[in-house]
Amino acid sequence: MISRSLRIALLILLLLAGLFLAMHLAGRQAERQALRDEAEQAREQLSLYAGSLRTLIDRFRALPAVLALDPEIRSILQGPVDNHLQHQLNLKLETMNRAAGSTTLELLDRDGLAVAASNWRSPTSYVGHNYGFRPYFSEARSHGSGRFYGVGVVSGIPGYFLASAVRGANDEFIGTLVVKLEFPELEQEWGQRPDIILVSDARGVVFIANHPGWRYRELKPISADDRREMAATRQYDKQPLAPLIHSTLQDFGEGSRLARVDGPGGRADFLWESLPLPSEGWTLHLLRTPQEAASSARTASLAAAGAWLALYFLGLFLHQRWRVARIRQRSREELEQLVEQRTAALRTAQDGLIQAAKLAALGQMSTALAHEINQPLTALQMHLASLRLMLANGQLEQAHKALGRHDELLQRMAALTGHLKTYARKTPGGLRECLELGGVVEKALQLLAPNLRDAQVAISQELSVPAWISGDAIRLEQVLVNLLRNALDAVADVPNPTLWISLRRENAHWLLEVADNGGGIGESALPQVFDPFFTTKPAGAGLGIGLAVSYAIVHELGGTLSAANQGAGAVFTLRLPVDKAREEQP
């Protein structure tokens, strides 16, 4: 057995070890996440800087190629350039440079000698100097265009040179037109930013920086061949290059890292974001001092310490509870048995409620079946009376024909029970066939013909046929019978009872309206006419499920059924989609 004092010492040691570990891990994770967030922000800012630099260069990218097509320049370069022609070219380039907004324009002959320049008036004029050693000249001569960033050998001012070949009448090389771009305004604008912004060439030499102390720094070792080439092209003429010592502390991927840099201001840690500029062969860098990482690490460490203490004391509390629970094991087992018994009883009661709900739904469907079968039974009774008279009068042939109608009514009753089963299913089903809606109307009127005659109701029909739809003829007939019977009930006590039945096309739907002059539906009852068991008829005159069943049938067929008041009565509108496949058939 471990002594009480030793157990307390181990608990304290676990508490302190977990506390320091949680603070360290949470602080490191929060610091890393904060650095990633700041790096993402720096990346977005770097994209903006890259956009401004590309925009500045793109403004002048096509300028030398356009000016190289000038007929006067091409004509002069065809032969020797005397003082008069040189003066003429100087004035022309000066005017063009002023209009374009570039730094300088210069014209080189086929040997690289500057025969004219826009800065011909200044002491650092390019006129008379040979730039055949510059890469942009050799590239223009061999490829038609060239580019090069370097320090001006005459002016000592760095700039970006864009060159385009000037060709003669036979497409031969006769010279090069060069535009020089300097970026003092861009560096001045970037100099107002707290971040360090650098642009390096393909060799890793920084040639643009918003702080002068960072310019002409080597970001990576330069080979001896590259140094000889830089000396031959005088790219950074008379500018001493110094290495920039830096090391990666954390790599976030995609040109993003935390680096320790020995810069002009001493050693410091920076978020270093790099973005290649493929069109120029440069790389844009942004160095930002992390601001939120330390505070985020402190906050996360404190939060982790609080969480560890809470978990630790919660563990002690749970351990104590477990010990108490172990002592009361027998009581808990008895309680679990009691809970299991109660759960079984509740499950039994729940099953009984489900079964009761099923029985209630079955009762509702049985009531609907009795309501719907009553219609064909009434018609069958009338036809049987007629059949007896025919048999009594010896009209055997007419009686034989009438038997077919009896069989049809019996099939209808069987179909109605099947339709009610389909309505009761959760998933809509039933027959879907191409049918003509006008024919369904006629069958419903035939079924109710005795009722219409007895009630002496005038029928006004306006049917646009054929009206092809996709549905179930028996179920649609069931809907129409319900609507017509309700209309008959509505006009029972009305002088000159009249029913209007209209069928018309409206865009991609057929609209069938059944209207009466029976006084209409009360405004308070309109929203409820399709609710099951809602009825405005006297007790015993109706169950209030006919319209509910009709509404469900129409909805299952992809249509709508609505009720409204119109004129002296009510109107029910049945809307069903057109069967376009049937209409497209020849």
Summary of the structure (lengths in Angstrom):
residues: 586
radius of gyration: 48.2
end to end distance: 98.1
largest distance: 137.8
contacts: 1730
relative contact order: 0.07
helix: 51%
strand: 23%
